[in-house]
Amino acid sequence: MFSGAKALLMILLSLFVISCAGTQTIPEPDSPGAKLFQERCTQCHGLPGTKRHTPEQWDHLLVMMESFMQEKSIEFPDQEKKLIRDYLHRHAL
C-alpha cells in the first residue's frame, strides 16, 4: 500500500492529470473555424483533437454528426459545416 506521502503525491498527480485533460489547445484558436468547432462540437461531447482523424475520416464523422443533430432537431447549416470541415481538413493527420 502507499505511505501517507506517496498517497498524497498520487492524489495530487491524479488531480493534475484530470485538470489537464479538460484544457485542450487547438490550432488557430481565434479563427472562425476553430471557434465554431469548439462551440458546435461540444454541445453533445468533449472536443476531439483535430489530429485525431484524417480529412476523409472527418468528412465521414461530420455526416454522422449531422445525422445525430437532425435527430435532436439541432440545426447545422451548410456554411457552418463547411467552415468546420475546412478547419478540420487543415489540421487533420
C-alpha positions in Angstrom: 0.0 0.0 0.0 1.0 3.7 -0.2 2.6 5.6 2.6 0.9 8.9 3.6 3.3 11.0 1.5 3.1 8.7 -1.5 -0.7 8.6 -1.3 -0.8 12.4 -1.2 1.5 12.6 -4.2 -0.7 10.1 -6.1 -3.8 12.2 -5.4 -2.1 15.4 -6.4 -0.8 13.8 -9.6 -4.3 12.4 -10.4 -5.9 15.8 -9.9 -3.2 17.4 -12.2 -3.8 14.9 -15.0 -7.6 15.3 -14.7 -7.3 19.1 -14.8 -5.0 19.0 -17.9 -7.4 16.7 -19.7 -10.1 19.5 -19.8 -7.8 22.2 -21.2 -7.1 21.1 -24.7 -5.4 23.6 -27.0 -6.4 23.6 -30.7 -4.7 25.1 -33.7 -5.7 28.7 -34.7 -7.9 29.1 -31.6 -9.2 32.6 -32.6 -10.1 31.6 -36.2 -13.8 31.4 -37.2 -13.4 27.7 -37.9 -11.9 27.0 -34.5 -14.5 29.0 -32.7 -17.3 27.3 -34.5 -15.7 23.9 -34.0 -15.5 24.5 -30.2 -19.0 25.9 -30.0 -20.8 23.3 -32.1 -18.8 20.2 -31.4 -19.1 20.4 -27.6 -22.9 20.6 -27.5 -23.0 16.8 -27.2 -19.5 15.6 -26.3 -16.0 16.7 -25.4 -13.9 18.5 -28.0 -11.9 16.0 -30.1 -8.3 16.7 -31.1 -8.0 17.9 -34.7 -5.3 15.4 -35.5 -7.4 12.5 -34.3 -8.6 11.7 -37.8 -7.6 12.1 -41.4 -9.6 14.5 -43.6 -11.6 11.6 -45.1 -12.4 10.3 -41.6 -13.5 13.8 -40.5 -15.8 14.0 -43.6 -17.5 10.7 -42.5 -17.8 11.9 -38.9 -19.3 15.2 -39.9 -22.0 13.3 -41.9 -22.7 11.2 -38.8 -22.8 14.2 -36.5 -25.2 16.0 -38.8 -27.5 12.9 -38.7 -27.4 12.9 -34.8 -28.1 16.7 -34.8 -31.1 16.2 -37.0 -32.4 13.6 -34.7 -32.2 16.1 -31.9 -33.7 18.9 -34.0 -30.4 20.9 -33.9 -29.7 22.9 -36.9 -26.4 22.5 -38.7 -26.3 25.0 -41.6 -24.2 24.1 -44.7 -22.0 27.2 -44.2 -21.2 26.2 -40.6 -20.5 22.6 -41.7 -18.1 23.9 -44.5 -16.3 26.2 -42.1 -15.7 23.3 -39.6 -14.8 20.9 -42.4 -12.2 23.2 -43.9 -10.8 23.9 -40.4 -10.5 20.1 -39.7 -9.0 19.4 -43.1 -6.3 22.0 -42.5 -5.4 20.4 -39.1 -6.1 16.7 -39.7 -3.5 13.9 -39.6 
